[in-house]
Amino acid sequence: MSKGSAFIAAICALLAACGNRQGTAVEAQPATDVSTGPAAPTEPATGALVFRVMREGGGGIDATINQVSPKGEESYYATVPDTGEKALDKPCEAGQRFQAEPKVAAFLRGPTQDCATRVEFMLYSTQATLQFIKRGDDASAGGDLLVAQSNYGIAADRLQYAKPEQAQRFRVLSTVAAGRALGVTQPVQGAGGAEQPTVEFKDRVRQFQKENGIKETGELDARTRESIGRMRLRGNEVVVPPTATTGTMTAVTAATVTAGPALAVTPQTAIPAIEVRVNAAEMLVLPASPQTAEIIHANRARMKREAR
């Protein structure tokens, strides 16, 4: 082979090698695009509207967010994954209200929330709610009306948006127990779960609220129930001592009552039926514990003195 032919052959070989390397690069390019291209869709960290749904015991929970009209009609708005957060690019509008419907039966739907940049929900555990009911039943059976009215009231607050009829029954039981403890002879009127607080009961609650620095509404709200639960006798007088930690009254809420360890929740979690085992008529005739009976007697004596 002449020098010229050898040179040409060398150039051809070099060009072929370059062509092979370019071919390799071109063939590899699609793999590079797959690995470095746009990632799979994920929820943005922030948005014009963020829904956050948390469950009692800690952690997020998957839920359906419904928009609730002024008439109470519901319509689908968004779905929150089990991380508990969903960000949307479009903000909500003033006047819109939302409610979170848990996809797991072990939790209860809560109250509606107004439109905001960040709309948050806390869903109570059905199992923990059953524990409040059980404590109310046990206290009622033992004549401890102070504990009964508090636990029945908490259960009613938790159930009012998910099971309103059952919530009403527990609210009646809370009213009867609180009324008896306050010395009210007839705390409710009506029957069959349709009982309503009497004027006598509301007046006595309003007086109790005035005496203990609570807004005078005549309603048995959480703060009033918490104060009634701390009633004690000092001599012949009924008093409400300050809380041990702060020296002021605080409402009993899920944050202040231990509901047990966090639940391991799955869609198959079995939750017992919520039952109302005691009715208002039965509670009115149940004997009070000696300590509660003394408080009732002192309250009635005080009411008689004030009525003179």
DOPA-100742 format. One record per residue: residue in three letters; z, x, y of N, C-alpha, C in turn. Coordinates in steps of 0.02 Angstrom, whole numbers, padded with zeros to 5 digits, always signed. Last residue first. Layout:
BEGIN
ALAZXYZXYZXY...
This chain:
BEGIN
ARG+04908-04252+01695+04961-04290+01729+04953-04286+01805ALA+04818-04167+01640+04796-04235+01652+04847-04276+01690GLU+04887-04050+01617+04838-04050+01672+04815-04121+01690ARG+04962-04087+01506+04996-04070+01569+04948-04074+01628LYS+04860-04108+01413+04902-04164+01433+04938-04150+01498MET+04812-03978+01402+04768-04031+01428+04807-04091+01451ARG+04921-03917+01342+04900-03896+01409+04856-03949+01441ALA+04923-03978+01219+04981-03986+01263+04962-03968+01335ARG+04802-03931+01170+04810-04003+01182+04869-04016+01228ASN+04829-03794+01160+04775-03817+01204+04784-03892+01220ALA+04933-03792+01066+04946-03768+01134+04892-03792+01182HIS+04863-03843+00955+04921-03879+00982+04935-03858+01053ILE+04768-03741+00936+04747-03810+00950+04804-03850+00982ILE+04854-03635+00906+04811-03631+00966+04788-03701+00986GLU+04910-03681+00787+04954-03669+00844+04914-03666+00909ALA+04796-03683+00707+04831-03746+00721+04877-03738+00781THR+04767-03549+00693+04722-03591+00733+04756-03656+00752GLN+04878-03512+00613+04868-03481+00679+04823-03524+00723PRO+04861-03595+00498+04922-03599+00539+04912-03570+00609SER+04695-03667+00496+04742-03616+00474+04803-03619+00520ALA+04668-03846+00489+04660-03780+00520+04710-03731+00491PRO+04594-03955+00370+04654-03927+00401+04640-03858+00431LEU+04455-04058+00407+04481-04000+00372+04544-03974+00407VAL+04403-04158+00483+04464-04175+00445+04491-04115+00406LEU+04293-04102+00544+04343-04134+00586+04408-04149+00549MET+04213-04064+00437+04249-04012+00475+04304-04042+00519GLU+04162-04186+00395+04206-04148+00351+04246-04097+00390ALA+04082-04220+00505+04139-04263+00486+04188-04226+00442ALA+03985-04118+00505+04032-04124+00560+04093-04165+00541ASN+03970-04037+00343+03946-04079+00398+04002-04089+00449VAL+03919-03894+00251+03973-03932+00282+03943-03977+00335ARG+03806-03831+00208+03853-03853+00157+03910-03896+00185VAL+03645-03813+00230+03702-03834+00271+03752-03866+00223GLU+03549-03671+00178+03579-03736+00166+03636-03750+00215ILE+03404-03588+00156+03458-03595+00204+03486-03666+00197ALA+03363-03511-00001+03355-03566+00047+03416-03570+00092PRO+03348-03331-00014+03377-03396-00034+03365-03449+00020ILE+03204-03237-00028+03255-03257+00019+03283-03325-00003ALA+03124-03101-00098+03150-03169-00112+03208-03184-00065THR+02981-03016-00050+03053-03020-00043+03077-03092-00052GLN+02846-02996-00053+02874-03034-00109+02950-03040-00104PRO+02812-02915+00053+02793-02986+00057+02823-03028+00001THR+02962-02819+00076+02894-02825+00050+02876-02899+00055VAL+03085-02715+00145+03050-02778+00148+02980-02772+00118ALA+03239-02667+00136+03176-02644+00110+03133-02705+00100LEU+03340-02682+00283+03312-02710+00222+03248-02674+00201ALA+03478-02584+00336+03410-02607+00346+03380-02629+00279PRO+03644-02646+00298+03592-02595+00301+03524-02626+00312GLY+03730-02768+00406+03716-02733+00343+03660-02683+00351ALA+03752-02816+00529+03717-02861+00483+03701-02827+00417THR+03880-02815+00643+03848-02777+00589+03817-02824+00538VAL+03857-02862+00807+03880-02884+00742+03843-02845+00688THR+03797-02822+00921+03869-02811+00916+03898-02833+00850ALA+03664-02853+00913+03681-02784+00925+03756-02770+00916ALA+03660-02989+00902+03643-02950+00842+03663-02877+00851THR+03808-03031+00998+03736-03033+00983+03723-02993+00920VAL+03928-03098+01096+03916-03077+01027+03842-03085+01013ALA+03950-03039+01262+03924-03088+01215+03915-03058+01146THR+04105-02983+01328+04036-02970+01312+04013-03021+01260MET+04227-02962+01454+04198-03003+01402+04125-02985+01391THR+04311-02804+01474+04277-02863+01500+04245-02901+01442GLY+04361-02692+01416+04406-02729+01459+04374-02791+01490THR+04286-02618+01327+04267-02615+01398+04317-02650+01444THR+04351-02623+01200+04314-02564+01221+04303-02561+01296ALA+04418-02743+01174+04455-02680+01165+04419-02621+01195THR+04402-02873+01295+04377-02837+01237+04411-02769+01234PRO+04551-02962+01351+04488-02925+01362+04466-02890+01298PRO+04613-03118+01279+04620-03047+01298+04553-03014+01309VAL+04640-03269+01329+04582-03233+01303+04588-03161+01323VAL+04777-03377+01281+04745-03328+01325+04684-03299+01289VAL+04885-03513+01283+04825-03485+01252+04791-03438+01302GLU+05063-03508+01282+05000-03514+01318+04943-03481+01279ASN+05186-03485+01234+05159-03552+01220+05091-03562+01253GLY+05159-03321+01195+05212-03370+01207+05185-03438+01187ARG+05001-03320+01181+05050-03275+01213+05107-03319+01236LEU+04876-03332+01060+04935-03363+01090+04979-03308+01120ARG+04700-03307+01092+04763-03290+01059+04819-03327+01094MET+04523-03301+01075+04583-03336+01099+04644-03317+01058ARG+04403-03249+01038+04457-03201+01052+04521-03235+01077GLY+04315-03354+01026+04332-03316+00966+04389-03267+00975ILE+04296-03386+01158+04337-03431+01117+04360-03395+01054SER+04210-03280+01190+04276-03284+01221+04323-03330+01182GLU+04098-03311+01114+04132-03246+01103+04202-03248+01132ARG+04062-03434+01168+04084-03431+01098+04122-03366+01085THR+04023-03390+01296+04079-03436+01289+04106-03434+01218ARG+03912-03312+01264+03969-03281+01296+04032-03324+01290ALA+03824-03407+01205+03849-03350+01166+03911-03319+01198ASP+03875-03575+01256+03829-03520+01249+03862-03461+01214LEU+03900-03724+01264+03932-03676+01219+03883-03619+01206GLU+03906-03783+01433+03869-03770+01371+03904-03717+01330GLY+03964-03794+01553+03984-03843+01504+03948-03835+01438THR+03942-03699+01650+03886-03741+01631+03906-03799+01586GLU+04001-03587+01747+04025-03653+01726+03966-03700+01713LYS+04005-03422+01692+03968-03472+01731+03983-03541+01703ILE+04170-03360+01671+04103-03372+01643+04070-03426+01685GLY+04306-03332+01692+04255-03297+01730+04185-03304+01702ASN+04398-03412+01629+04382-03347+01600+04323-03312+01632GLU+04412-03534+01689+04472-03494+01679+04456-03423+01657LYS+04281-03582+01680+04309-03567+01745+04369-03521+01739GLN+04273-03603+01542+04229-03554+01574+04256-03534+01642PHE+04365-03707+01527+04376-03643+01493+04333-03588+01526GLN+04299-03807+01599+04364-03783+01622+04380-03715+01591ARG+04187-03823+01518+04178-03803+01587+04244-03775+01616VAL+04248-03868+01402+04213-03803+01401+04204-03778+01472ARG+04294-03991+01447+04343-03940+01425+04311-03871+01423ASP+04174-04055+01476+04223-04044+01529+04273-03990+01510LYS+04117-04058+01349+04084-04020+01402+04132-04006+01459PHE+04209-04143+01280+04197-04075+01258+04167-04032+01315GLU+04196-04263+01353+04261-04230+01347+04253-04156+01328VAL+04065-04295+01326+04083-04278+01395+04150-04241+01395THR+04013-04219+01169+04039-04273+01210+04055-04248+01281PRO+03862-04157+01097+03928-04145+01127+03950-04203+01172GLN+03790-04255+00964+03784-04222+01029+03853-04210+01057GLU+03713-04272+00804+03773-04271+00846+03760-04232+00911ALA+03620-04281+00709+03598-04300+00776+03657-04301+00825GLY+03673-04260+00587+03636-04204+00616+03611-04219+00686GLY+03740-04382+00560+03681-04361+00522+03640-04306+00553ALA+03792-04454+00719+03801-04437+00648+03735-04412+00619GLY+03892-04468+00870+03831-04476+00831+03845-04455+00759GLN+03977-04341+00962+03967-04411+00946+03899-04419+00914VAL+04104-04211+00964+04035-04235+00960+04034-04310+00947PRO+04243-04191+00984+04194-04145+01015+04123-04171+01015GLN+04379-04271+01007+04313-04292+00983+04260-04248+01016THR+04488-04191+01052+04496-04236+00995+04429-04256+00965VAL+04502-04023+01093+04464-04085+01105+04468-04129+01043GLY+04559-03899+01081+04603-03956+01087+04569-04021+01100LEU+04483-03792+01054+04499-03802+01125+04544-03862+01135ALA+04463-03808+00919+04504-03752+00941+04526-03760+01014ARG+04377-03918+00922+04444-03925+00892+04490-03870+00917GLY+04266-03858+00983+04300-03913+01015+04370-03923+00988ALA+04227-03762+00890+04250-03740+00955+04290-03795+00990ALA+04191-03848+00783+04243-03797+00774+04271-03775+00841VAL+04090-03926+00845+04149-03958+00817+04206-03908+00810THR+03996-03826+00879+04027-03868+00931+04091-03900+00906SER+03960-03778+00754+03990-03732+00802+04027-03772+00856LEU+03901-03893+00702+03961-03866+00670+03998-03818+00717VAL+03792-03903+00791+03842-03957+00788+03906-03931+00757ARG+03724-03789+00755+03750-03794+00823+03803-03849+00827PHE+03685-03820+00628+03734-03767+00636+03763-03768+00707ARG+03593-03922+00660+03651-03937+00618+03705-03884+00625GLN+03497-03853+00734+03536-03906+00766+03598-03923+00725ALA+03443-03769+00636+03479-03740+00693+03523-03792+00726GLN+03377-03861+00558+03436-03828+00530+03477-03796+00586GLU+03276-03894+00651+03321-03946+00625+03384-03916+00595PRO+03209-03770+00680+03249-03804+00731+03296-03858+00704LYS+03173-03634+00623+03196-03693+00585+03240-03735+00631ALA+03127-03548+00724+03094-03549+00659+03110-03612+00619TYR+03203-03560+00836+03131-03558+00846+03093-03562+00780GLN+03337-03565+00792+03311-03619+00835+03236-03618+00844LEU+03401-03468+00719+03357-03514+00683+03320-03562+00729ARG+03484-03396+00805+03432-03361+00768+03380-03409+00738ASP+03572-03494+00851+03529-03458+00899+03471-03424+00864ALA+03636-03528+00729+03594-03577+00764+03547-03544+00814ALA+03706-03409+00703+03655-03432+00656+03608-03482+00690ILE+03794-03412+00811+03746-03358+00806+03689-03378+00759GLY+03869-03528+00778+03830-03525+00840+03777-03471+00838TYR+03931-03491+00660+03884-03546+00659+03839-03545+00721ASN+04012-03388+00714+03960-03373+00665+03909-03429+00659SER+04097-03458+00805+04057-03401+00826+03999-03388+00779GLN+04160-03556+00731+04118-03576+00787+04073-03520+00809ALA+04231-03475+00635+04179-03522+00614+04133-03539+00672VAL+04328-03408+00709+04274-03370+00677+04216-03415+00658LEU+04402-03520+00749+04378-03472+00799+04320-03431+00771LEU+04443-03586+00635+04392-03617+00677+04363-03569+00729ASP+04491-03562+00489+04486-03517+00547+04429-03540+00592GLY+04499-03635+00372+04531-03663+00432+04529-03618+00492GLY+04430-03594+00263+04497-03567+00272+04533-03592+00334ALA+04309-03658+00283+04349-03677+00224+04421-03653+00230SER+04267-03587+00396+04281-03659+00401+04325-03681+00343ALA+04248-03460+00342+04299-03469+00394+04317-03543+00400ASP+04144-03487+00253+04208-03461+00228+04264-03472+00279ASP+04043-03531+00342+04068-03575+00289+04137-03552+00265GLY+04027-03415+00421+04048-03478+00452+04076-03526+00400ARG+03983-03326+00325+04046-03312+00359+04073-03375+00394LYS+03862-03390+00294+03914-03384+00243+03982-03370+00274ILE+03794-03374+00415+03809-03441+00390+03865-03438+00339PHE+03783-03235+00419+03821-03270+00472+03841-03339+00449GLN+03702-03219+00307+03769-03191+00307+03813-03222+00361LEU+03582-03274+00348+03620-03308+00295+03691-03282+00291THR+03543-03174+00435+03561-03240+00462+03601-03280+00411ALA+03509-03075+00346+03566-03064+00390+03590-03130+00420GLN+03396-03138+00290+03453-03120+00248+03516-03109+00290THR+03308-03149+00395+03334-03210+00365+03396-03195+00325SER+03319-03046+00538+03315-03050+00466+03344-03116+00441TYR+03229-03077+00690+03291-03073+00652+03278-03080+00577LEU+03123-02982+00789+03126-03034+00738+03188-03024+00695MET+03085-02961+00954+03133-02939+00902+03140-02996+00853PHE+02945-02912+01054+02979-02963+01014+03028-02928+00966GLU+02867-02880+01212+02905-02858+01154+02941-02916+01120VAL+02732-02833+01305+02766-02893+01280+02800-02874+01214ARG+02685-02754+01447+02711-02740+01380+02753-02800+01358THR+02640-02822+01557+02601-02765+01533+02621-02746+01462ALA+02655-02998+01517+02678-02937+01550+02632-02880+01527CYS+02690-03169+01490+02640-03117+01501+02670-03058+01539ASP+02845-03207+01405+02797-03215+01458+02747-03157+01459GLN+02878-03262+01238+02885-03212+01291+02829-03221+01342THR+02974-03371+01132+02912-03352+01165+02928-03302+01221PRO+03092-03314+01005+03072-03352+01064+03005-03328+01092GLY+03041-03280+00833+03089-03282+00888+03061-03321+00947ARG+03035-03306+00656+03002-03302+00721+03054-03311+00776LEU+03121-03206+00537+03114-03269+00573+03077-03259+00638PHE+03084-03129+00377+03103-03127+00448+03085-03192+00482ALA+03035-03137+00252+03104-03115+00258+03128-03112+00330ALA+02901-03162+00245+02946-03220+00246+03019-03200+00257VAL+02792-03079+00350+02839-03070+00295+02891-03125+00300LYS+02725-03092+00464+02685-03103+00403+02728-03095+00340PRO+02798-03180+00602+02799-03126+00553+02758-03143+00492GLU+02730-03220+00751+02741-03251+00686+02740-03197+00633ALA+02777-03215+00916+02759-03174+00858+02778-03211+00794GLN+02706-03292+01059+02757-03293+01007+02732-03254+00947PHE+02681-03302+01237+02662-03280+01170+02722-03285+01123ARG+02603-03373+01382+02663-03359+01343+02643-03346+01271GLN+02533-03359+01545+02525-03358+01472+02590-03340+01439GLY+02565-03341+01677+02575-03407+01649+02566-03410+01574ALA+02439-03223+01711+02503-03253+01732+02507-03325+01705GLU+02356-03155+01568+02356-03188+01633+02423-03220+01648CYS+02340-02990+01495+02350-03062+01491+02352-03090+01562PRO+02205-02866+01501+02273-02890+01514+02278-02966+01503LYS+02113-02784+01376+02112-02837+01426+02183-02862+01438ASP+02134-02694+01276+02105-02669+01338+02107-02720+01395LEU+02288-02688+01183+02225-02721+01200+02200-02695+01267ALA+02382-02624+01051+02362-02616+01121+02294-02649+01131LYS+02518-02653+00951+02448-02668+00960+02432-02665+01034GLU+02645-02609+00836+02616-02604+00902+02541-02619+00900GLY+02696-02606+00707+02733-02644+00757+02703-02642+00826THR+02641-02555+00597+02671-02506+00643+02712-02542+00697ASP+02576-02658+00535+02646-02645+00515+02679-02589+00555PRO+02483-02733+00675+02490-02702+00609+02563-02687+00594VAL+02457-02890+00749+02493-02827+00755+02502-02797+00686THR+02324-02982+00814+02361-02963+00754+02392-02895+00764ALA+02309-03116+00937+02300-03047+00914+02339-03037+00849TYR+02296-03258+00953+02281-03212+01008+02268-03141+00984TYR+02279-03429+00903+02280-03357+00885+02261-03314+00945SER+02385-03551+00975+02317-03527+00960+02320-03452+00949GLU+02489-03696+00980+02479-03625+00967+02406-03610+00952GLU+02570-03805+01095+02515-03794+01049+02502-03719+01042GLY+02662-03834+01192+02687-03808+01129+02633-03797+01077LYS+02617-03867+01314+02631-03923+01270+02657-03901+01201PRO+02586-03744+01370+02644-03781+01397+02663-03840+01354SER+02541-03645+01222+02525-03684+01283+02588-03719+01308VAL+02552-03485+01162+02584-03551+01160+02571-03586+01226GLN+02463-03375+01059+02474-03399+01127+02500-03470+01123ASN+02528-03271+00932+02498-03334+00952+02512-03347+01026ILE+02510-03135+00832+02530-03155+00900+02492-03218+00918THR+02570-03099+00674+02517-03131+00711+02545-03152+00779ALA+02629-02940+00615+02639-03008+00638+02575-03034+00670ASP+02721-02810+00536+02657-02841+00551+02667-02915+00566ILE+02845-02714+00618+02828-02763+00567+02762-02795+00586GLY+02943-02563+00644+02896-02615+00662+02882-02662+00604GLY+03121-02523+00649+03053-02517+00626+03009-02575+00648GLY+03278-02605+00617+03238-02549+00640+03168-02549+00611GLY+03358-02712+00599+03368-02657+00553+03326-02597+00571GLU+03237-02831+00642+03308-02814+00639+03319-02763+00584ARG+03080-02767+00699+03120-02807+00653+03193-02784+00654MET+02964-02784+00835+03013-02746+00797+03053-02794+00753VAL+02813-02775+00909+02853-02820+00867+02898-02778+00824ARG+02726-02769+01056+02770-02730+01014+02816-02778+00976PHE+02571-02763+01138+02619-02804+01101+02660-02758+01057VAL+02505-02721+01292+02532-02694+01230+02582-02744+01201LEU+02366-02715+01394+02417-02759+01367+02440-02731+01300ALA+02291-02608+01429+02308-02654+01482+02362-02703+01460GLY+02365-02469+01338+02313-02517+01353+02335-02562+01409THR+02393-02324+01235+02410-02368+01291+02352-02416+01302ALA+02344-02273+01118+02416-02264+01132+02438-02311+01188PRO+02233-02374+01019+02247-02332+01077+02322-02329+01091GLU+02215-02369+00845+02243-02406+00901+02256-02358+00960THR+02056-02302+00790+02129-02306+00788+02153-02345+00848PRO+01909-02274+00696+01943-02312+00749+02019-02315+00738ALA+01883-02103+00647+01887-02173+00629+01927-02211+00682ALA+01809-01993+00772+01857-02009+00719+01854-02084+00704PRO+01645-01926+00800+01698-01973+00819+01743-01991+00760GLY+01625-01763+00718+01602-01820+00758+01660-01866+00774THR+01658-01665+00632+01679-01656+00701+01658-01714+00746SER+01611-01702+00507+01680-01678+00513+01703-01674+00585VAL+01480-01742+00527+01528-01788+00496+01599-01767+00510ASP+01420-01627+00580+01424-01687+00621+01476-01736+00593THR+01425-01542+00470+01463-01525+00530+01472-01586+00574ALA+01337-01607+00386+01407-01601+00366+01451-01585+00425PRO+01216-01588+00460+01244-01655+00451+01317-01654+00430GLN+01201-01443+00454+01218-01477+00516+01245-01548+00505ALA+01154-01385+00340+01226-01389+00347+01247-01432+00407GLU+01018-01384+00361+01045-01425+00307+01121-01435+00313VAL+01010-01294+00465+00990-01363+00477+01018-01409+00423ALA+01054-01178+00401+01092-01205+00457+01075-01278+00469THR+00954-01162+00305+01023-01172+00284+01064-01204+00339GLY+00847-01143+00390+00847-01201+00345+00918-01216+00322GLN+00882-01022+00447+00877-01081+00489+00880-01145+00447ARG+00874-00943+00333+00939-00951+00365+00938-01013+00411ASN+00738-00952+00306+00786-00977+00257+00854-00990+00289GLY+00684-00892+00419+00670-00962+00406+00719-00991+00357CYS+00731-00764+00400+00756-00802+00457+00744-00876+00447ALA+00658-00733+00286+00731-00735+00282+00760-00774+00340ALA+00529-00738+00339+00548-00785+00285+00624-00791+00280LEU+00535-00632+00429+00526-00700+00454+00545-00753+00402LEU+00549-00527+00338+00601-00540+00387+00596-00611+00414ALA+00428-00534+00269+00491-00543+00232+00548-00561+00279CYS+00340-00505+00373+00337-00571+00340+00402-00586+00303ILE+00376-00374+00401+00384-00425+00453+00385-00495+00421ALA+00341-00313+00280+00411-00312+00301+00424-00365+00354ALA+00203-00331+00281+00243-00362+00228+00317-00366+00248ILE+00169-00251+00390+00157-00323+00393+00200-00360+00342PHE+00206-00127+00338+00239-00152+00398+00232-00227+00403ALA+00118-00114+00231+00190-00115+00218+00228-00144+00278SER-00003-00110+00296+00011-00167+00252+00086-00173+00239GLY+00012+00009+00366+00002-00054+00404+00019-00114+00360LYS+00024+00102+00263+00080+00092+00307+00074+00027+00345SER-00045+00030+00111-00048+00070+00171+00013+00056+00214MET+00000+00043-00059+00000+00000+00000+00000+00045+00061
